[in-house]
Amino acid sequence: MHSTKERLIGAGLRMLLEHGYNALGIQAVLDETATPKGSFYHHFRDKEDFALQVIETYIAEVHTVLDQCLEDPHLPPLERIRAFFSIVQQKYREEGYMGCLMGGLGQELSGVNENFRKLVERCLSSIAERLSNCLDEARQAGLIAQASDVRAMADLLVDCWEGAALRSRLRREPSSLRAMLDFYLASITVLPTNRNRSS
């Protein structure tokens, strides 16, 4: 990626997290990055195109971390899921508990802009799909119930995390995130005694 474009997208990500889309001004991005207006329009058609490309970059970064965690052969499947969300939680902490970009923009724009609605939904669905593959490994290993609908469980996990991320943003601290993940994983895990009976 061109260095100017990368710098603009980095600033755009921070500003979208903090202020949302409607309050984001192109001039503020230019001032933040000391970028001429012509350079901005060389890389982006308009504000919407800019924000959509920021989201695409964010999605790619999330998927990279997600795949690294969920494909880690050294951890059991449920611990891989915990590892991913621990990294996400750390990222939230570094950003001042601004929460999830997808959740924030989804709430702000899904009812008024179809392009954003589709992109945010595609991102969340792709995360759920990857999580469901890991949950299926856990099911096959007897770590969760054999009758589990892993895709439904993955969708629920994403939904719960987004809600906890919102509470974390409101409170400016991580207890909602930790409590949600601990409760979710404890709820789906088959106890060792029950695992032995089913084998």
Secondary structure, 3 states (H helix, E strand, C coil): CCHHHHHHHHHHHHHHHHHCCCCCCHHHHHHHHCCCHHHHHHHCCCHHHHHHHHHHHHHHHHHHHHHHHHCCCCCCHHHHHHHHHHHHHHHHHHCCCCCCHHHHHHHHHCCCCHHHHHHHHHHHHHHHHHHHHHHHHHHHCCCECCCCCHHHHHHHHHHHHHHHHHHHHHHCCCHHHHHHHHHHHHHHECCHHHHHHHC
